[in-house]
Amino acid sequence: MVVRLGPTLSFPHPSRAGRDGLVAIGGDLRPERLLLAYSQGIFPWPSEGMPLVWFSPEPRFVLPLDAVHLGRSLRKTMRSTSFTVTADRAFDRVIRACQAVPRPGQDGTWITGAMVEAYERLHALGFAHSIECWEGETLVGGLYGVSLGAAYFGESMFAHAPDASKVAFATFLEEARRWGFRFVDCQVPTEHLERFGAVPMRRADFLVALAEALTEPTRQGPWAIEVSPAEAASAFRDQ
């Protein structure tokens, strides 16, 4: 039976999720509820015109930062690229670019107008962060997500130039590893993230890993990326 949320800030335990990972319906996107959801291994996945829904999939797709792989061609690109990578310099532009990306097999986007406003509020509070990839002064790629403890919850990425989002993501992975982050939560499987080393993890194991990550202090924004793409390429072994 799916739980319908009321005004109280609470969620059912993720173990009560249905086979599709659905945990609850309803509620709102205020910062307190979003942060509570992420801390319990739950995230929103809305659709325009539909009730708000919350998920905790089984299995979870996770990228441990001690097991990142970069392919040889990407490493070569990163060593010679003219791209520069920054953090929290253009959050609003990144989330809107992600919102506009066409998704094969999807009609519309889960990044609704309400989601954009909600994550901009989280960004202002220092919990949501963007990673940008620039070619000169032009924003050509990036990603955004939420940070709690030693965990980063990836939400979406975009690229307007070949390899831009890959370079941004790979550079961020090395910076996050230097900061002491333990994993990036990728939520659900994608072939793209699998190439970086993301693997399926039982929900119960993910919740244990998450609880351990949350014992570390949260690195609130604004962030700054100090590692270059070339340095990040050299830090990771070949795939």
N, C-alpha and C positions, 0 to 999 in steps of 0.2 A: 504494500500500500504506500503510495507516494505521499510524503508529508507536505502539507501546504503551510508555508511560513506566514507568521503574523508579524506584528510590530516588535516583538521581543527579539533581542539579538541572540539567536541560538540556531544550531543546525543539528539534525540527527547524525549519529555516528556514520562515517562513510561505509562501514561494513553493512549498513542497511540499504545500500544502493541497489537498484535493480540490475539486471544483466547488462543493460546499456550504460550503466554508470550513473543513472539519474538518482540524485539524492533527495531533491526537494524542488518545489515550485513556489514562486512568489517572492515576497520580500522586496528589497530595494537595493540600490547600488551605493548607499552612503559609505564613506570610508571605513567606518567601524565594522560594518558587516563584511565588506570585502576583505579586510585584514583578518577578521575572524575566520572567514572561509578559507583563505590561503593557509592560515596557520593550522587548519584541520584537514588539509589535503583536498579541498573543495574549490571549484572555480565556476564562474558563470559562463553560460554559452547561449546567449539570447538570440532571438530573431525578431525583426521588426513586426509589430502588430500582434505578437504572441506573448503569453505570460513568461516571466523571467524563470529560467530553469538553471539548476545547479548540479554539477557533475563531479564524480570521483571515479574515474574509469578503472577497470580491472582487465588486464594489467595496466600499470602506469608506464609511460615512456620517459626514461631518465638518462641524462648524460652525466656520468661521474667525471669530475674534473681531473681525476688521476688516471683516466682511461681515454683521453681525447686522441683521435686520429685525424691527421691531415693528409690528404692525398698529395702525391708528388707534384701534380700540375698546379694545385692550389698553393703549395709552398713556393713553387717557382714564381707564380704570379705575385705572391706577397713579398718576395724578395726584390722584385723589380717594379712594383706598382708605384704610380704617382698618387694613389689615393692616400688621404689622411683620415684617421679615425678619432672621433671625439665622443664624449658622453654628455648628456643633459644640456646640449647646446640648442637643440631644436625639437623638443619633445612634441609640441603641438603639430609640427610639420611631419614628423615621423609617424605619429599615430594616424593622421589623416591620409598619409600616403599608403599606409597599410590598409586602411579602410577602403581605399579606392582600387586595390589590387584585385583583378579578376581571379577567381579560384575555379579551376577545372572541376566540373561536376557539381558546382554550388550555385544556387540562384540567390544572389545577394551576398551579404556579409554578416557575421556575428558582431562586427564592430559597429554597433548602432550609434546613433547620435547620443543616446543616454550613456553608452559605454565610453565614448570619447570624453564626455563631460566628467564622468566618474573617475577615469584614470588621469585626467588632467588635475583633478583635485588631489588624487594620491601623489601625483608628481609634485604638486605644490607643497605637500606635507613631507616630501622626501622619501617616499616609499616606491614610487614608480619611476623608472629610469629608461632613457633612450640611449642607444648607441648609434652614432651617425657615421656615414662614409661620405667623404667629400672628394670631388675632383675640382681642385681650385676652390672657388667659392660656391660651387654647385652641389647641392645635396643629391647624391646618386644612389643611396641605399641606406638601410638601417634596420633597427629592430627596437622593440620596447618590451618591458616586462615589469615584474614586481619583485622587490628584494625584502626578505625577512631573514634575520639571523645569517647563517652561512648558506642560504638557498636563494637561487634566482629562478623565478617562475616566468619562463618565456611565453609571450603572448602572440606576437606576429612579427614578420619581417617583410621587407620589400626591396626591390632592386630596379633602378632605372638605367643601369649600366652593367655589362657582363661582370660577374663575380663580385659585385659591390657588396651585396648582403653577406656573401661568404667571407670576404675579407673583414668586414665589420664584426661578424660573429666570431671568427677565429681569433682576431685580435683581442676582443673582449674576453674570450675564454682564458687566454693567458693572463690578462690583467686580473680576472676574477680568481684565478688560481693563486696568483701572488697575494691577493687580498685574504686568502684563506677560505674562500667559498668551497663548498663540497660538491655541489651538483647544480645542474640546470634542469629544472622540471620542464620537459617538452610536452607533457600532458598525453598526447595520443601519437601513435606511430606515423612517421613520414620517412620515405626513402632518403630524402635530403638530410635529415638529422641522423639517420642511421649511419650515413657515411662518416659523420663526425665521431661516431662511437656510442650514440645513444642506444639503450637496450631496454627491453621490457622488464618491469619489476612488479612482483606481486604487490597488490595494494597494501597488505599488512606489512611487508618489508619496507615499502616506501614510507608508510606512516612512522615506522621506527626511525628510519633515516632522517625524516623531516623533524621529528621530535629532537633528535640529537643535534641537527643543524640549528634549531631554534634556541639551543642553549647558548649560542654565540650572540654577541651584540649585533644589532642591525646597523649596517653601514648606510646611514641616511644621506640623502643628496645635499648639494649637488656633487656628482662624481666627476673625476677627471681621468682620462686614459693617458697613461704615461709611457706605455710600451708601444713601439711602432709595429706595423705589420711585419716588417722584416725580422724584428726581434722575436715576435710571436711565432713566425714560421720556423725559426731556428730552435725554439723551445720544445716543439712537439716532434715526435718520431713519424716516420713515413707510415702510411696506411698499409 
